[in-house]
Amino acid sequence: MAKTLGYISGVLVVLVIAFLMMDYAFSIPNVLESYSTGECVEVENYPGIVFNQEMYSCENMPSKFYHVYVK
């Protein structure tokens, strides 16, 4: 019985950690930058369940983001 509870708790810990990692990865915003001028055009926000609830803009740039060039 104790082994079964140990396995169940181990699986739950792994699932929670995997969920938190995916939530963090999917909540990183895209910063759309003009290829010709290098100026920020738009910031696409993807709020997560746990992480990154703040809404960013070109004036309020995130510290970590995916860089996307646009025309």
N, C-alpha and C positions, 0 to 999 in steps of 0.2 A: 504494500500500500504506500509506503514512504517513497519507494522508487517511482511509482506512478505519479505521485504529487510532485516529485522533483522534475520529472520529464515535462509535466504539464506547465509548471512554473517556468522552466527553461524555454519552452516553446512560446509562452506568453511574452517573456522578456524579449526574445528575438523578434516576435511580431510587432511589439511596440516600438522597438528600435528601428525596424524596417519602415514602419509607418512614419515615424518622425523624420527619418532621412528622406523619404519620398516627399513629404510635405515641405521640407526645407528646399529641396531641389526644384520642386514645381512652383514655389512662391518667389523665385528670383525674377525680377522684372526685366523686360526688354527695353533698351534705350535705342530708339530709332534716330540715327544721325545721318545728315545729308552727306553724301559722298563728295560732292563738289565743294561745299563750304565748310564742312566739319562741324556745323552747328547742330545742336540737339533739335529734333523736330517734334518728337513725342516720346512719352514714356508709357509703355503698356504694363499695367500693374496686374499681378495675379496673386491676390491675397490668399494666404494659406489658412488652414484651420488653426494651427498653433503659432506658426511663424509669420513674420512680415505682414502685420495688419496695417502698417502705415501706407498711405497713398503718396506716391512720388510724382514729381513733375520735372520739367527742364530746369526750373529754378531750384528745386529741392531734389538733387540727384542722389540716388542710392549709393552706398559705398561698394556694393557688389551687384553687378548686372551683366546681362548678355548684350553684347554690342552688335547691332544690326545696321548695315548701311542701306540707305534708300536714295532715290533720285532727288 
